[in-house]
Amino acid sequence: MPATLIVGTQWGDEGKAKIIDYLSEQTEIVVRYQGGANAGHTVKVGAEKYIFHLIPSGILYPNTICILGGGMVIDPEALFKELGELAARGIPTKGRIRVADNAHLLLPYHREVDILREERAGGNKIGTTKRGIGVCYSDKVNRWGIRVGDLFSEAFFEKRLPALVAQKNLTLTALYQAQPVDLQELKNYLLSLRDKMREFVVNASYYLNLELASGKKVLLEGAQGTMLDLDFGTYPYVTSSNPTTGGALTGSGISFQYLGDVIGITKAYTTRVGEGPFPTEAFGDEGEKLRQIGQEFGSTTGRPRRCGWFDSEVIRHAARVNGLTCLALTKLDILDSFDTIKIGVGYELDGKRISHFPAYDVEKIKVIYEELPGWKEPISNCRTLNELPKNAKKYIQALEKFTGVPIRWVGVGPGRENTIKIK
């Protein structure tokens, strides 16, 4: 049985959790494969709203196993807070959470350094969530990281930890003039985590490949989106991991032979949070109208999102990078009241038409737009494609034409029931 992959195609916040929740009913295992508590996945079930930061949104289905993969950086405090909040709301998690033994631990000093970096960046801020995500990934790359499996290694505590703390303190004191890490305090903290995390830890690659071989249905869930990918996004205004298909394989440890559908999640318009280029950004009244109707404020930070029109070139880029087999279009209902709706269909750079998303000078792009008439009526009660207004169906057809990717689902509201399957 192949695994299904959910990928964000824009700058994150595309509504991945809604589609993951929709598909999780028929899924036995959901895997989050990268990122950390900087993500905010929102699911609405009836009158209840749930926001997930580390735990896969499939946890809402009582028989689904949820795995935090090896490509993640896991803040233990955030994890146990999230588990406590779910328990308080009557969502059972015992025996349903697995944590990869090769996932990295995000510790308090990572958050401290992240804050100091952003404060000192001046006009060169990246716009991080200040959760320590990038700093933890830096430690991973520099081989200074602490993995979940290290908690169960006596050799780690005796040899590696003292050397690691000594190296980290050089950075903290010399570069940031921050307080050094106390070795004994950190050791005691990590030993306390060992007892608390013992029940969750698993070799995720072994476990997942075994389950896939036995016929289990697995859903891979990423955070952020393609345009925030460390390699394929708008560098340096990107996240510190790979939300794309390559990151899904390395972050979960599943064999590529099991990968089936790659579903790209895209809003019917475009948003991004933080700094960085945004070719189809709408300013003034148009941008503010999208923000207010769409309630475009970060679920993790509360920051207002920058809003703009649908960018076909971004989705074509995401299709190439990820191998998209189809799209799920979300928040179409946010466009209900617009007289005309723009679609970015191409780019010009330095006076020449280009047919790709460039790796440089993105801020100099001139977007070529087409305008379509709006439908000017509410669509949240529509449950089939035929019930949608004619101009809404034309908009969907135009997006398929310009992106070259078939649209399989359309979201017309925040709830589970507000999802139209069209193919």
C-alpha positions as semicolon CSV with decimal commas, in nm:
position;residue;x (nm);y (nm);z (nm)
1;M;0,000;0,000;0,000
2;P;0,161;0,330;-0,106
3;A;0,207;0,626;0,123
4;T;0,030;0,954;0,042
5;L;0,220;1,281;0,080
6;I;0,067;1,620;0,162
7;V;0,286;1,914;0,052
8;G;0,234;2,287;0,083
9;T;0,283;2,455;-0,255
10;Q;0,313;2,820;-0,149
11;W;0,470;2,994;0,155
12;G;0,291;2,775;0,411
13;D;-0,050;2,836;0,571
14;E;-0,222;2,674;0,271
15;G;-0,471;2,478;0,483
16;K;-0,280;2,149;0,492
17;A;-0,429;2,040;0,824
18;K;-0,783;2,057;0,688
19;I;-0,699;1,820;0,403
20;I;-0,488;1,597;0,628
21;D;-0,781;1,574;0,869
22;Y;-1,016;1,497;0,578
23;L;-0,791;1,214;0,454
24;S;-0,696;1,082;0,799
25;E;-1,029;0,907;0,843
26;Q;-0,910;0,644;0,594
27;T;-0,548;0,644;0,718
28;E;-0,386;0,429;0,985
29;I;-0,059;0,619;1,040
30;V;0,013;0,992;0,999
31;V;0,376;1,109;0,997
32;R;0,502;1,462;1,048
33;Y;0,842;1,460;0,875
34;Q;1,008;1,802;0,928
35;G;0,993;2,133;1,109
36;G;0,912;2,204;1,470
37;A;0,673;2,398;1,690
38;N;0,692;2,694;1,451
39;A;0,415;2,523;1,252
40;G;0,049;2,588;1,324
41;H;-0,200;2,346;1,168
42;T;-0,563;2,437;1,230
43;V;-0,854;2,193;1,209
44;K;-1,219;2,284;1,267
45;V;-1,459;2,004;1,368
46;G;-1,811;2,133;1,422
47;A;-1,784;2,420;1,669
48;E;-1,443;2,301;1,794
49;K;-1,113;2,439;1,665
50;Y;-0,783;2,260;1,719
51;I;-0,436;2,405;1,654
52;F;-0,148;2,158;1,624
53;H;0,218;2,256;1,643
54;L;0,410;1,928;1,671
55;I;0,154;1,647;1,683
56;P;0,007;1,540;1,347
57;S;-0,355;1,649;1,304
58;G;-0,459;1,287;1,245
59;I;-0,465;1,253;1,626
60;L;-0,832;1,357;1,616
61;Y;-0,924;1,012;1,481
62;P;-0,914;0,766;1,774
63;N;-0,746;0,478;1,590
64;T;-0,477;0,673;1,405
65;I;-0,111;0,637;1,506
66;C;0,083;0,966;1,490
67;I;0,459;0,977;1,438
68;L;0,699;1,267;1,491
69;G;0,964;1,186;1,231
70;G;1,340;1,204;1,235
71;G;1,347;1,518;1,021
72;M;1,181;1,717;1,299
73;V;1,331;1,930;1,575
74;I;1,121;1,862;1,884
75;D;1,079;2,106;2,169
76;P;0,992;1,876;2,465
77;E;0,816;2,155;2,653
78;A;0,594;2,228;2,354
79;L;0,527;1,857;2,300
80;F;0,411;1,788;2,655
81;K;0,208;2,108;2,662
82;E;0,029;1,999;2,345
83;L;-0,033;1,650;2,485
84;G;-0,178;1,805;2,801
85;E;-0,409;2,032;2,603
86;L;-0,539;1,738;2,400
87;A;-0,601;1,536;2,716
88;A;-0,792;1,830;2,867
89;R;-1,018;1,831;2,562
90;G;-1,085;1,459;2,580
91;I;-0,860;1,351;2,291
92;P;-0,688;1,023;2,388
93;T;-0,319;1,005;2,297
94;K;-0,182;0,719;2,507
95;G;-0,029;0,449;2,290
96;R;-0,087;0,656;1,975
97;I;0,223;0,880;1,970
98;R;0,560;0,767;1,838
99;V;0,876;0,982;1,834
100;A;1,164;0,895;1,602
101;D;1,485;0,816;1,787
102;N;1,684;1,021;1,533
103;A;1,475;1,339;1,576
104;H;1,665;1,631;1,730
105;L;1,577;1,791;2,062
106;L;1,519;2,165;2,068
107;L;1,646;2,302;2,400
108;P;1,609;2,638;2,581
109;Y;1,942;2,773;2,456
110;H;1,823;2,729;2,096
111;R;1,535;2,968;2,160
112;E;1,764;3,217;2,335
113;V;2,008;3,229;2,044
114;D;1,724;3,264;1,791
115;I;1,591;3,571;1,972
116;L;1,938;3,727;1,994
117;R;2,007;3,665;1,625
118;E;1,686;3,832;1,512
119;E;1,736;4,128;1,747
120;R;2,083;4,189;1,606
121;A;1,995;4,134;1,241
122;G;1,872;4,490;1,193
123;G;1,745;4,537;0,838
124;N;1,845;4,182;0,745
125;K;1,587;4,001;0,959
126;I;1,459;3,670;0,824
127;G;1,136;3,697;1,022
128;T;1,165;3,374;1,221
129;T;0,910;3,269;1,483
130;K;1,192;3,291;1,744
131;R;1,119;2,933;1,851
132;G;1,480;2,819;1,804
133;I;1,404;2,607;1,498
134;G;1,685;2,731;1,273
135;V;1,938;2,727;1,556
136;C;1,854;2,366;1,637
137;Y;1,889;2,269;1,271
138;S;2,224;2,451;1,265
139;D;2,341;2,235;1,553
140;K;2,222;1,929;1,364
141;V;2,429;2,023;1,058
142;N;2,730;2,116;1,272
143;R;2,707;1,781;1,453
144;W;2,644;1,956;1,785
145;G;2,286;1,833;1,809
146;I;2,123;1,613;2,071
147;R;1,892;1,346;1,934
148;V;1,607;1,172;2,113
149;G;1,801;0,844;2,109
150;D;2,092;1,008;2,292
151;L;1,876;1,021;2,604
152;F;1,921;0,644;2,638
153;S;2,298;0,636;2,586
154;E;2,525;0,642;2,891
155;A;2,823;0,707;2,663
156;F;2,652;1,025;2,542
157;F;2,616;1,162;2,895
158;E;2,972;1,065;2,992
159;K;3,163;1,179;2,683
160;R;2,970;1,375;2,422
161;L;2,756;1,595;2,643
162;P;3,046;1,767;2,830
163;A;3,226;1,836;2,501
164;L;2,907;1,961;2,338
165;V;2,830;2,199;2,626
166;A;3,185;2,335;2,622
167;Q;3,156;2,408;2,249
168;K;2,809;2,560;2,285
169;N;2,923;2,786;2,569
170;L;3,199;2,931;2,352
171;T;2,934;3,042;2,105
172;L;2,692;3,170;2,370
173;T;2,946;3,375;2,564
174;A;3,184;3,499;2,293
175;L;2,941;3,562;2,009
176;Y;2,617;3,652;2,189
177;Q;2,740;3,761;2,534
178;A;2,475;3,526;2,676
179;Q;2,483;3,315;2,990
180;P;2,662;2,981;2,950
181;V;2,479;2,649;2,982
182;D;2,527;2,475;3,316
183;L;2,637;2,120;3,237
184;Q;2,481;1,959;3,544
185;E;2,149;2,141;3,499
186;L;2,129;2,033;3,136
187;K;2,221;1,675;3,227
188;N;1,947;1,663;3,493
189;Y;1,695;1,806;3,247
190;L;1,784;1,549;2,981
191;L;1,767;1,263;3,233
192;S;1,418;1,376;3,333
193;L;1,321;1,374;2,965
194;R;1,449;1,018;2,930
195;D;1,185;0,892;3,171
196;K;0,907;1,104;3,022
197;M;0,981;1,011;2,659
198;R;1,066;0,644;2,696
199;E;0,717;0,522;2,603
200;F;0,716;0,719;2,274
201;V;1,054;0,638;2,121
202;V;1,075;0,421;1,809
203;N;1,306;0,361;1,515
204;A;1,070;0,531;1,275
205;S;1,225;0,412;0,949
206;Y;1,211;0,047;1,057
207;Y;0,860;0,083;1,195
208;L;0,715;0,265;0,893
209;N;0,865;0,043;0,626
210;L;0,744;-0,264;0,814
211;E;0,392;-0,124;0,840
212;L;0,384;-0,019;0,475
213;A;0,502;-0,365;0,371
214;S;0,214;-0,514;0,570
215;G;-0,039;-0,299;0,382
216;K;-0,099;-0,012;0,624
217;K;-0,209;0,326;0,489
218;V;0,040;0,602;0,574
219;L;-0,005;0,977;0,530
220;L;0,304;1,203;0,531
221;E;0,242;1,552;0,667
222;G;0,478;1,843;0,613
223;A;0,490;2,187;0,771
224;Q;0,546;2,520;0,591
225;G;0,550;2,506;0,209
226;T;0,762;2,466;-0,104
227;M;0,849;2,836;-0,124
228;L;0,996;2,816;0,227
229;D;1,208;2,511;0,141
230;L;1,574;2,558;0,234
231;D;1,688;2,468;-0,119
232;F;1,395;2,555;-0,346
233;G;1,235;2,850;-0,168
234;T;1,301;3,225;-0,165
235;Y;1,640;3,191;0,007
236;P;1,744;3,327;0,256
237;Y;1,384;3,400;0,362
238;V;1,307;3,034;0,412
239;T;1,267;2,775;0,686
240;S;1,557;2,557;0,799
241;S;1,435;2,224;0,661
242;N;1,288;2,069;0,347
243;P;0,906;2,061;0,339
244;T;0,923;1,917;-0,015
245;T;0,908;1,556;-0,135
246;G;1,280;1,494;-0,082
247;G;1,245;1,608;0,279
248;A;0,948;1,377;0,326
249;L;1,159;1,073;0,237
250;T;1,461;1,169;0,448
251;G;1,248;1,300;0,735
252;S;1,033;0,989;0,761
253;G;1,279;0,722;0,651
254;I;1,032;0,545;0,423
255;S;1,158;0,388;0,103
256;F;1,076;0,588;-0,213
257;Q;0,909;0,278;-0,359
258;Y;0,615;0,326;-0,121
259;L;0,540;0,684;-0,225
260;G;0,213;0,711;-0,420
261;D;0,005;1,030;-0,450
262;V;0,178;1,363;-0,387
263;I;-0,103;1,608;-0,311
264;G;-0,020;1,978;-0,332
265;I;-0,222;2,204;-0,104
266;T;-0,282;2,552;-0,238
267;K;-0,497;2,845;-0,137
268;A;-0,722;3,005;-0,395
269;Y;-0,504;3,312;-0,340
270;T;-0,155;3,347;-0,186
271;T;-0,015;3,448;0,152
272;R;0,319;3,459;0,327
273;V;0,439;3,551;0,677
274;G;0,756;3,740;0,755
275;E;1,016;3,894;0,530
276;G;1,109;3,808;0,172
277;P;0,992;3,857;-0,187
278;F;0,629;3,795;-0,281
279;P;0,561;3,863;-0,652
280;T;0,177;3,865;-0,647
281;E;0,139;4,053;-0,317
282;A;-0,168;4,279;-0,313
283;F;-0,130;4,611;-0,134
284;G;-0,385;4,859;-0,006
285;D;-0,754;4,771;0,007
286;E;-0,727;4,446;-0,193
287;G;-0,464;4,296;0,034
288;E;-0,643;4,408;0,349
289;K;-0,974;4,268;0,225
290;L;-0,816;3,925;0,166
291;R;-0,655;3,939;0,511
292;Q;-0,972;4,026;0,698
293;I;-1,212;3,793;0,516
294;G;-0,962;3,508;0,522
295;Q;-0,862;3,578;0,885
296;E;-0,501;3,565;0,773
297;F;-0,319;3,579;1,103
298;G;-0,058;3,321;1,203
299;S;-0,195;3,038;1,421
300;T;0,142;3,010;1,598
301;T;0,250;3,375;1,627
302;G;-0,066;3,575;1,552
303;R;0,130;3,781;1,300
304;P;-0,076;3,927;1,013
305;R;-0,004;3,747;0,686
306;R;0,081;3,931;0,368
307;C;-0,185;3,855;0,108
308;G;-0,195;3,847;-0,270
309;W;-0,331;3,683;-0,580
310;F;-0,289;3,326;-0,700
311;D;0,055;3,273;-0,856
312;S;0,055;3,001;-1,122
313;E;0,433;3,010;-1,162
314;V;0,477;2,927;-0,794
315;I;0,251;2,623;-0,833
316;R;0,429;2,511;-1,151
317;H;0,756;2,535;-0,958
318;A;0,607;2,330;-0,674
319;A;0,478;2,071;-0,922
320;R;0,827;2,023;-1,067
321;V;1,006;2,007;-0,734
322;N;0,757;1,774;-0,566
323;G;0,619;1,563;-0,849
324;L;0,262;1,667;-0,769
325;T;-0,007;1,428;-0,884
326;C;-0,298;1,659;-0,795
327;L;-0,399;1,971;-0,603
328;A;-0,634;2,041;-0,316
329;L;-0,761;2,399;-0,346
330;T;-0,854;2,562;-0,015
331;K;-1,041;2,876;0,094
332;L;-1,217;2,936;-0,237
333;D;-1,502;3,092;-0,038
334;I;-1,278;3,383;0,067
335;L;-1,311;3,517;-0,288
336;D;-1,694;3,523;-0,278
337;S;-1,729;3,902;-0,264
338;F;-1,472;4,010;-0,524
339;D;-1,595;4,170;-0,848
340;T;-1,287;4,053;-1,037
341;I;-1,014;3,809;-0,939
342;K;-0,657;3,818;-1,065
343;I;-0,441;3,520;-1,151
344;G;-0,066;3,557;-1,195
345;V;-0,001;3,356;-1,512
346;G;0,362;3,438;-1,588
347;Y;0,672;3,644;-1,510
348;E;0,894;3,897;-1,678
349;L;1,245;3,960;-1,546
350;D;1,463;4,239;-1,689
351;G;1,212;4,283;-1,971
352;K;1,216;3,917;-2,078
353;R;0,948;3,650;-2,027
354;I;1,078;3,365;-1,812
355;S;0,921;3,022;-1,769
356;H;1,051;2,929;-1,424
357;F;1,072;3,062;-1,070
358;P;1,421;3,220;-1,046
359;A;1,669;3,162;-0,765
360;Y;1,769;3,530;-0,757
361;D;1,628;3,880;-0,821
362;V;1,277;3,761;-0,731
363;E;1,197;4,109;-0,604
364;K;1,246;4,242;-0,960
365;I;0,984;4,014;-1,115
366;K;0,699;4,175;-1,305
367;V;0,389;3,956;-1,288
368;I;0,166;3,903;-1,590
369;Y;-0,198;3,881;-1,479
370;E;-0,525;3,761;-1,621
371;E;-0,850;3,879;-1,465
372;L;-1,163;3,670;-1,425
373;P;-1,509;3,783;-1,314
374;G;-1,607;3,693;-0,957
375;W;-1,918;3,497;-0,865
376;K;-2,049;3,740;-0,601
377;E;-2,243;3,486;-0,396
378;P;-2,166;3,263;-0,096
379;I;-2,049;2,909;-0,174
380;S;-1,993;2,756;0,172
381;N;-2,309;2,547;0,148
382;C;-2,209;2,389;-0,184
383;R;-2,129;2,018;-0,159
384;T;-2,073;1,925;-0,524
385;L;-1,895;2,085;-0,818
386;N;-2,225;2,137;-0,999
387;E;-2,361;2,342;-0,709
388;L;-2,083;2,601;-0,746
389;P;-2,160;2,921;-0,940
390;K;-2,052;2,922;-1,305
391;N;-1,774;3,176;-1,249
392;A;-1,636;2,977;-0,952
393;K;-1,614;2,669;-1,176
394;K;-1,442;2,879;-1,444
395;Y;-1,189;2,997;-1,186
396;I;-1,108;2,637;-1,089
397;Q;-1,072;2,542;-1,456
398;A;-0,839;2,838;-1,514
399;L;-0,616;2,734;-1,223
400;E;-0,592;2,382;-1,364
401;K;-0,505;2,523;-1,706
402;F;-0,233;2,760;-1,582
403;T;-0,073;2,522;-1,331
404;G;-0,099;2,204;-1,539
405;V;-0,207;2,006;-1,231
406;P;-0,557;1,857;-1,183
407;I;-0,759;1,981;-0,884
408;R;-0,912;1,691;-0,689
409;W;-1,059;1,871;-0,387
410;V;-1,197;2,220;-0,327
411;G;-1,241;2,374;0,018
412;V;-1,536;2,612;0,050
413;G;-1,522;2,667;0,427
414;P;-1,326;2,574;0,739
415;G;-1,517;2,261;0,848
416;R;-1,472;1,896;0,752
417;E;-1,802;1,910;0,568
418;N;-1,687;2,207;0,355
419;T;-1,481;1,996;0,119
420;I;-1,588;1,910;-0,236
421;K;-1,430;1,608;-0,404
422;I;-1,441;1,677;-0,776
423;K;-1,229;1,400;-0,932
